Amino acid sequence: MSRIILQSIDYFFILFHSALILFNIFGWIIPKWRFANLISLSLTAFSWFALGIWYGIGYCPFTDWHWKVRQLLGYSDESSSYIHFLILKIFGVNLPENWVDTGTVIVFFTAFFISIYLAVNKRILEKK
């Protein structure tokens, strides 16, 4: 595969994965997006914890595929966490990975619980 195609795929993953992360965090805010947000968060949880049984807790196929593209480009990324990688590459800040991982889990579960709460609350209101 040519270097230009691999670089295009690399940029695609950075944009797509960043958009997905932001959607997971904030998608519950817009009422029309709430169901899709709950599905996306549920799939993320499934990936992290169910697929994580075989591939390691926190496994994400998008991260896996992106790392493979970056390896083909000859990059050796210092991060084991995609969020850490984004913070390092976009902002140039090298925070301790355990801080980033802890923050990621807190933000994820906060968004997930809000999304679940809103979905359950909607069902209760619809039944009344």
C-alpha positions as CSV (number, residue, x, y, z in Angstrom):
1,M,0.0,0.0,0.0
2,S,1.4,3.4,-0.9
3,R,2.5,5.8,1.8
4,I,-0.1,8.4,0.7
5,I,-2.9,6.0,1.2
6,L,-1.6,4.9,4.6
7,Q,-1.2,8.6,5.7
8,S,-4.8,9.2,4.5
9,I,-6.0,6.2,6.5
10,D,-4.0,7.5,9.5
11,Y,-5.7,11.0,9.3
12,F,-9.1,9.3,8.8
13,F,-8.7,7.3,12.0
14,I,-7.6,10.3,14.0
15,L,-10.6,12.3,12.8
16,F,-13.1,9.4,12.9
17,H,-12.0,8.1,16.3
18,S,-11.9,11.6,17.8
19,A,-15.4,12.3,16.5
20,L,-16.6,8.9,18.0
21,I,-15.0,9.7,21.3
22,L,-16.6,13.1,21.4
23,F,-20.0,11.6,20.4
24,N,-19.7,9.0,23.2
25,I,-19.0,11.8,25.7
26,F,-21.5,14.4,24.5
27,G,-24.0,12.6,22.3
28,W,-26.6,12.3,25.1
29,I,-27.0,16.2,25.2
30,I,-28.9,16.3,21.9
31,P,-32.3,14.5,22.4
32,K,-32.4,13.2,18.8
33,W,-29.0,11.6,19.2
34,R,-29.6,9.9,22.6
35,F,-30.6,6.4,21.4
36,A,-27.6,6.3,19.0
37,N,-25.4,7.5,21.8
38,L,-26.6,4.8,24.1
39,I,-25.9,2.2,21.4
40,S,-22.4,3.6,20.7
41,L,-21.6,3.6,24.4
42,S,-22.9,0.1,24.8
43,L,-20.8,-1.1,21.9
44,T,-17.8,0.6,23.4
45,A,-18.4,-1.1,26.7
46,F,-18.8,-4.4,24.9
47,S,-15.5,-3.9,23.1
48,W,-13.6,-2.8,26.3
49,F,-15.0,-5.5,28.5
50,A,-16.2,-8.5,26.5
51,L,-13.7,-8.4,23.7
52,G,-11.3,-7.3,26.4
53,I,-11.4,-10.8,27.9
54,W,-9.5,-12.0,24.9
55,Y,-7.6,-8.9,23.7
56,G,-7.0,-7.1,27.0
57,I,-9.4,-4.8,29.0
58,G,-10.0,-1.6,27.1
59,Y,-9.6,-3.2,23.7
60,C,-10.9,-1.2,20.8
61,P,-10.8,-2.5,17.2
62,F,-10.4,1.0,15.8
63,T,-7.4,1.6,17.9
64,D,-6.0,-1.8,16.9
65,W,-6.5,-1.0,13.2
66,H,-5.1,2.5,13.6
67,W,-1.9,1.2,15.4
68,K,-1.4,-1.3,12.5
69,V,-1.6,1.5,9.9
70,R,0.9,3.6,12.0
71,Q,3.3,0.7,12.2
72,L,3.2,0.3,8.4
73,L,4.0,4.0,8.3
74,G,7.0,3.4,10.5
75,Y,5.7,5.2,13.6
76,S,6.5,3.9,17.0
77,D,3.8,5.4,19.3
78,E,4.7,5.7,22.9
79,S,1.2,5.3,24.1
80,S,-0.7,2.2,25.1
81,S,-3.9,4.3,25.4
82,Y,-5.6,6.0,22.4
83,I,-6.7,8.9,24.5
84,H,-3.2,9.4,25.8
85,F,-2.0,9.2,22.2
86,L,-4.5,11.9,21.1
87,I,-3.6,14.2,24.1
88,L,0.1,13.8,23.2
89,K,-0.3,14.3,19.4
90,I,-2.9,17.0,19.4
91,F,-1.9,19.0,22.5
92,G,1.7,18.0,22.9
93,V,1.1,17.1,26.6
94,N,2.6,13.9,28.0
95,L,0.4,13.1,31.0
96,P,1.0,10.0,33.0
97,E,-0.9,7.2,31.3
98,N,-2.6,6.0,34.5
99,W,-4.1,9.5,35.0
100,V,-5.4,9.4,31.4
101,D,-6.8,5.9,31.8
102,T,-8.5,6.8,35.1
103,G,-9.9,10.0,33.6
104,T,-11.1,8.0,30.5
105,V,-12.9,5.5,32.6
106,I,-14.5,8.2,34.8
107,V,-15.7,10.2,31.8
108,F,-16.9,7.1,29.9
109,F,-19.0,5.8,32.8
110,T,-20.3,9.2,33.6
111,A,-21.6,9.6,30.0
112,F,-22.8,6.0,30.0
113,F,-24.8,6.4,33.2
114,I,-26.3,9.7,32.0
115,S,-27.3,8.1,28.7
116,I,-28.9,5.1,30.5
117,Y,-30.7,7.5,33.0
118,L,-32.1,9.5,30.1
119,A,-33.2,6.4,28.2
120,V,-34.9,5.0,31.3
121,N,-36.5,8.3,32.2
122,K,-37.9,8.7,28.7
123,R,-39.5,5.2,28.9
124,I,-41.0,6.1,32.2
125,L,-42.4,9.3,30.9
126,E,-43.8,7.6,27.8
127,K,-45.7,5.1,30.0
128,K,-47.4,7.9,32.0
